[in-house]
């Protein structure tokens, strides 16, 4: 499939590898780990589960939460 003269759209689709730990998300947003859990529960942050069962926050949702 070839692109015909148009620039490819930049996509912010969540991908594995574009996530951060809950602690790192808390540091990036300047909030506590408890606040991260609350925001996940409220749907303000999106997460994925790793094959090992860990929960990670999708980076695009952290960026979206940081913008007022």
SVG drawing of the C-alpha trace seen along z (x, -y; Angstrom):
<svg xmlns="http://www.w3.org/2000/svg" viewBox="-15 -24 24 37">
<polyline fill="none" stroke="black" stroke-width="0.4" points="0.0,0.0 1.6,-3.3 0.9,-6.8 -0.1,-9.1 1.4,-12.6 0.0,-13.2 2.0,-13.3 1.4,-10.4 -0.8,-11.2 0.9,-11.2 -1.0,-8.9 -1.0,-8.9 -2.4,-5.3 -1.3,-3.5 1.4,-1.0 3.3,1.2 6.4,-0.6 4.6,-3.9 3.7,-3.5 5.2,-4.4 5.0,-3.0 2.5,-4.3 5.3,-5.9 6.7,-7.6 3.3,-8.9 2.9,-10.3 6.3,-12.1 5.5,-13.4 2.2,-14.8 3.5,-16.0 0.9,-14.0 0.9,-11.1 0.6,-7.4 -2.8,-7.4 -4.0,-10.2 -2.8,-8.1 -5.0,-5.2 -7.9,-7.6 -7.5,-9.0 -7.4,-5.5 -10.6,-4.6 -12.2,-7.9 -11.2,-7.1 -8.9,-10.1 -5.8,-7.9 -5.7,-4.8 -3.6,-1.7 -2.5,1.6 -1.5,4.8 1.9,6.3 2.2,10.0 3.6,10.3 0.5,8.6 1.9,5.2 -0.2,2.1 1.3,-0.7 -0.1,-4.1 -0.3,-4.9 1.9,-7.9 -0.6,-9.7 -3.1,-9.7 -0.5,-11.2 0.2,-14.0 -3.5,-14.6 -4.0,-14.8 -1.1,-17.3 -2.7,-19.7 -5.3,-22.0"/>
</svg>
